[in-house]
Amino acid sequence: MTKADIVKEISSRTGIEKSVVLATVESFMDCVKDSLGREENVYLRGFGSFILKKRATKTARNISKNTTIIIPEHNIPAFKPAKTFAQSISK
């Protein structure tokens, strides 16, 4: 499902114009990105959490140049579904 599909679905379910729904969805995504950028997790009860996971420093190999490189510690965004959400999907 794409963002356009989500906007279309919400618009048809609620009767709100697609342009308003699109602005709302994009605003939500911006809020999540901004919060994660400030290293603040986003918790949506009953749905899940957008969290940052820390990846430790590690050594890797560049095979084409036959060299070793160090990848520094960094954060990556992740989504952890709520227990009720995960249970509803697995049924």
Residue frames as a rotation matrix with the C-alpha (Angstrom) as fourth column:
MET 1
0.583 0.812 0.000 0.00
0.812 -0.583 0.000 0.00
0.000 0.000 -1.000 0.00
THR 2
-0.437 -0.735 0.519 1.39
0.738 -0.622 -0.261 3.38
0.515 0.269 0.814 -0.99
LYS 3
-0.842 0.102 -0.530 0.86
0.293 -0.738 -0.608 6.80
-0.453 -0.667 0.592 0.57
ALA 4
-0.764 0.583 -0.276 -1.63
-0.612 -0.519 0.597 7.61
0.205 0.625 0.753 -2.19
ASP 5
-0.355 0.628 -0.692 -3.57
0.184 0.773 0.607 4.43
0.917 0.088 -0.390 -1.37
ILE 6
-0.585 0.089 -0.806 -3.65
0.811 0.072 -0.581 5.35
0.007 -0.993 -0.114 2.32
VAL 7
-0.902 0.240 -0.360 -4.91
-0.189 -0.967 -0.172 8.86
-0.389 -0.087 0.917 1.52
LYS 8
-0.598 0.694 -0.400 -7.58
-0.505 0.061 0.861 7.45
0.622 0.717 0.314 -0.79
GLU 9
-0.369 0.422 -0.828 -8.72
0.551 0.817 0.171 4.90
0.749 -0.393 -0.534 1.83
ILE 10
-0.699 0.079 -0.711 -8.91
0.636 -0.386 -0.669 7.44
-0.327 -0.919 0.219 4.66
SER 11
-0.887 0.359 -0.292 -10.73
-0.435 -0.860 0.265 9.90
-0.156 0.362 0.919 2.43
SER 12
-0.456 0.746 -0.484 -13.33
-0.278 0.397 0.875 7.33
0.845 0.534 0.026 1.41
ARG 13
-0.377 0.285 -0.881 -13.86
0.766 0.631 -0.123 6.14
0.521 -0.721 -0.456 5.01
THR 14
-0.520 0.065 -0.852 -14.17
0.706 -0.529 -0.471 9.60
-0.481 -0.846 0.229 6.56
GLY 15
0.506 0.723 0.470 -15.55
0.862 -0.408 -0.300 11.75
-0.025 0.557 -0.830 3.74
ILE 16
0.454 -0.455 -0.766 -12.71
0.045 -0.847 0.530 14.26
-0.890 -0.276 -0.364 4.17
GLU 17
0.920 -0.121 -0.374 -11.17
-0.393 -0.293 -0.872 15.74
-0.004 0.949 -0.317 1.01
LYS 18
0.749 -0.662 -0.042 -8.07
0.631 0.731 -0.261 13.98
0.203 0.169 0.964 -0.28
SER 19
0.144 -0.735 0.663 -5.98
0.149 -0.646 -0.749 17.17
0.978 0.207 0.016 -0.14
VAL 20
0.409 0.068 0.910 -6.73
-0.811 -0.429 0.397 17.60
0.418 -0.901 -0.121 3.58
VAL 21
0.972 -0.049 0.229 -5.98
-0.063 0.885 0.461 13.94
-0.225 -0.462 0.858 4.29
LEU 22
0.556 -0.814 0.167 -2.72
0.607 0.260 -0.750 14.16
0.568 0.519 0.639 2.30
ALA 23
0.104 -0.500 0.860 -1.62
-0.363 -0.824 -0.435 17.24
0.926 -0.267 -0.267 4.27
THR 24
0.656 0.221 0.721 -2.44
-0.753 0.126 0.646 15.44
0.052 -0.967 0.249 7.53
VAL 25
0.944 -0.323 0.069 -0.55
0.321 0.946 0.036 12.27
-0.077 -0.012 0.997 6.59
GLU 26
0.305 -0.877 0.372 2.48
0.469 -0.202 -0.860 14.26
0.829 0.436 0.350 5.44
SER 27
0.231 -0.164 0.959 2.38
-0.669 -0.742 0.034 16.34
0.706 -0.650 -0.282 8.62
PHE 28
0.915 0.118 0.387 2.28
-0.367 0.641 0.674 13.15
-0.168 -0.758 0.630 10.71
MET 29
0.729 -0.681 0.061 5.31
0.644 0.655 -0.396 11.76
0.230 0.328 0.916 8.87
ASP 30
0.142 -0.670 0.729 7.18
0.023 -0.734 -0.679 15.06
0.990 0.113 -0.089 9.35
CYS 31
0.530 0.118 0.839 6.43
-0.787 -0.301 0.539 14.97
0.316 -0.946 -0.067 13.09
VAL 32
0.967 -0.195 0.162 7.75
0.118 0.913 0.390 11.41
-0.224 -0.359 0.906 13.36
LYS 33
0.453 -0.843 0.291 10.91
0.655 0.093 -0.750 12.32
0.605 0.530 0.595 11.41
ASP 34
0.185 -0.357 0.916 11.50
-0.367 -0.889 -0.273 15.43
0.912 -0.286 -0.295 13.52
SER 35
0.774 0.163 0.612 11.03
-0.633 0.184 0.752 13.52
0.010 -0.969 0.246 16.77
LEU 36
0.861 -0.494 0.122 13.42
0.487 0.869 0.082 10.77
-0.146 -0.011 0.989 15.72
GLY 37
0.336 -0.742 0.581 15.87
0.393 -0.449 -0.802 13.44
0.856 0.498 0.141 14.56
ARG 38
0.168 -0.202 0.965 15.81
-0.751 -0.660 -0.008 14.80
0.638 -0.724 -0.262 18.13
GLU 39
-0.724 -0.454 -0.519 16.34
-0.150 0.839 -0.524 11.21
0.673 -0.301 -0.675 19.35
GLU 40
-0.541 0.671 0.507 12.82
-0.708 -0.037 -0.705 11.07
-0.454 -0.740 0.495 20.84
ASN 41
-0.950 0.262 0.171 10.83
0.307 0.884 0.353 7.89
-0.058 0.388 -0.920 20.31
VAL 42
-0.535 0.844 -0.050 7.20
-0.811 -0.495 0.312 8.08
0.239 0.207 0.949 19.13
TYR 43
-0.959 0.243 0.148 4.69
0.146 0.869 -0.474 5.87
-0.244 -0.432 -0.868 20.95
LEU 44
-0.450 0.872 -0.191 1.23
-0.796 -0.295 0.529 5.20
0.405 0.390 0.827 19.48
ARG 45
-0.624 0.223 0.749 -0.77
-0.517 0.601 -0.610 3.12
-0.586 -0.768 -0.260 21.95
GLY 46
0.324 0.776 0.541 -2.43
-0.132 0.603 -0.786 0.14
-0.937 0.183 0.298 20.28
PHE 47
0.957 -0.031 -0.288 -0.40
-0.289 -0.020 -0.957 0.59
0.024 0.999 -0.028 17.07
GLY 48
0.568 -0.817 -0.104 3.31
0.798 0.577 -0.174 0.59
0.203 0.016 0.979 17.84
SER 49
0.668 -0.453 -0.590 6.43
0.111 -0.723 0.682 2.64
-0.736 -0.521 -0.433 18.40
PHE 50
0.769 -0.579 0.272 8.84
0.206 -0.179 -0.962 4.40
0.606 0.795 -0.019 16.08
ILE 51
0.866 -0.491 -0.093 12.17
0.071 -0.063 0.995 4.03
-0.494 -0.869 -0.019 17.84
LEU 52
0.511 -0.807 -0.295 15.87
-0.759 -0.263 -0.595 4.57
0.403 0.528 -0.748 17.27
LYS 53
0.947 -0.319 0.028 18.21
0.277 0.861 0.427 1.61
-0.161 -0.397 0.904 17.52
LYS 54
0.496 -0.851 -0.172 21.91
-0.778 -0.523 0.348 2.16
-0.386 -0.039 -0.922 18.14
ARG 55
0.925 -0.353 -0.143 24.32
0.206 0.780 -0.591 0.27
0.320 0.518 0.794 15.98
ALA 56
0.667 -0.730 -0.150 27.73
0.120 -0.094 0.988 -0.20
-0.735 -0.678 0.025 17.56
THR 57
0.284 -0.702 -0.653 31.01
-0.913 -0.405 0.039 0.64
-0.292 0.586 -0.756 15.85
LYS 58
0.671 -0.066 0.739 32.14
0.100 0.995 -0.001 -2.21
-0.735 0.075 0.674 13.64
THR 59
-0.397 -0.853 -0.340 34.90
-0.482 -0.121 0.868 -3.17
-0.781 0.508 -0.363 11.25
ALA 60
0.719 0.628 0.297 33.95
-0.018 0.445 -0.896 -3.97
-0.694 0.639 0.331 7.66
ARG 61
-0.377 -0.857 0.351 35.79
0.368 0.209 0.906 -4.83
-0.850 0.471 0.237 4.45
ASN 62
0.435 0.352 -0.829 35.72
-0.663 -0.498 -0.559 -3.05
-0.609 0.793 0.017 1.13
ILE 63
0.445 -0.221 0.868 36.15
0.312 0.947 0.081 -6.08
-0.839 0.235 0.490 -1.10
SER 64
0.904 -0.049 0.425 36.81
0.412 -0.160 -0.897 -4.16
0.112 0.986 -0.124 -4.32
LYS 65
0.569 -0.727 0.384 39.73
-0.532 -0.682 -0.502 -2.21
0.627 0.082 -0.775 -2.79
ASN 66
0.348 -0.382 -0.856 40.74
0.518 0.839 -0.164 -4.95
0.781 -0.386 0.490 -0.36
THR 67
-0.654 -0.510 0.558 40.76
-0.150 -0.636 -0.757 -2.54
0.741 -0.579 0.340 2.58
THR 68
-0.309 0.524 -0.794 39.33
0.924 0.362 -0.121 -2.50
0.224 -0.771 -0.596 6.07
ILE 69
-0.471 0.225 0.853 37.05
-0.091 -0.974 0.207 0.34
0.877 0.020 0.479 7.10
ILE 70
-0.866 0.232 -0.443 35.56
0.477 0.117 -0.871 1.35
-0.150 -0.966 -0.212 10.43
ILE 71
-0.211 0.877 0.431 31.83
0.332 -0.350 0.876 2.04
0.919 0.328 -0.217 10.46
PRO 72
-0.897 -0.211 0.389 31.12
-0.240 -0.507 -0.828 4.42
0.372 -0.836 0.405 13.35
GLU 73
-0.671 0.705 -0.230 28.32
0.622 0.367 -0.691 4.02
-0.403 -0.607 -0.685 15.88
HIS 74
-0.903 0.429 0.013 25.04
-0.340 -0.732 0.591 5.31
0.263 0.529 0.807 14.44
ASN 75
-0.490 0.829 0.269 21.28
-0.213 0.185 -0.959 5.27
-0.845 -0.527 0.085 14.97
ILE 76
-0.944 0.320 -0.078 18.76
-0.009 0.211 0.978 3.69
0.330 0.924 -0.196 12.64
PRO 77
-0.376 0.882 0.284 14.98
-0.923 -0.329 -0.201 4.15
-0.084 -0.338 0.938 12.75
ALA 78
-0.944 0.149 -0.295 12.83
0.101 0.980 0.172 1.10
0.314 0.132 -0.940 13.46
PHE 79
-0.142 0.952 0.270 9.18
-0.839 -0.260 0.479 0.26
0.526 -0.158 0.836 14.06
LYS 80
-0.992 -0.078 -0.099 8.08
-0.008 0.823 -0.568 -2.01
0.125 -0.562 -0.817 16.87
PRO 81
-0.294 0.956 -0.002 4.40
-0.178 -0.053 0.983 -3.05
0.939 0.289 0.186 16.63
ALA 82
-0.298 0.329 0.896 2.20
-0.954 -0.137 -0.267 -3.04
0.035 -0.934 0.355 19.71
LYS 83
-0.889 -0.067 0.454 1.27
-0.191 0.953 -0.233 -6.41
-0.417 -0.294 -0.860 21.15
THR 84
0.012 0.981 0.191 -2.40
0.054 0.190 -0.980 -6.05
-0.998 0.022 -0.051 20.17
PHE 85
0.396 0.046 -0.917 -1.44
-0.834 -0.400 -0.380 -4.95
-0.384 0.916 -0.120 16.65
ALA 86
-0.607 -0.725 -0.325 0.88
-0.793 0.578 0.192 -7.93
0.049 0.374 -0.926 16.20
GLN 87
-0.725 0.403 0.558 -1.76
0.043 0.836 -0.547 -10.33
-0.687 -0.373 -0.624 17.48
SER 88
0.322 0.911 -0.257 -4.40
-0.243 -0.183 -0.953 -8.96
-0.915 0.369 0.162 15.10
ILE 89
0.155 -0.353 -0.923 -2.08
-0.986 -0.117 -0.121 -9.50
-0.065 0.928 -0.366 12.13
SER 90
-0.794 -0.607 0.014 -1.08
-0.606 0.794 0.037 -13.05
-0.034 0.021 -0.999 13.07
LYS 91
-0.295 0.757 0.583 -4.68
-0.202 0.547 -0.813 -14.32
-0.934 -0.357 -0.008 13.16
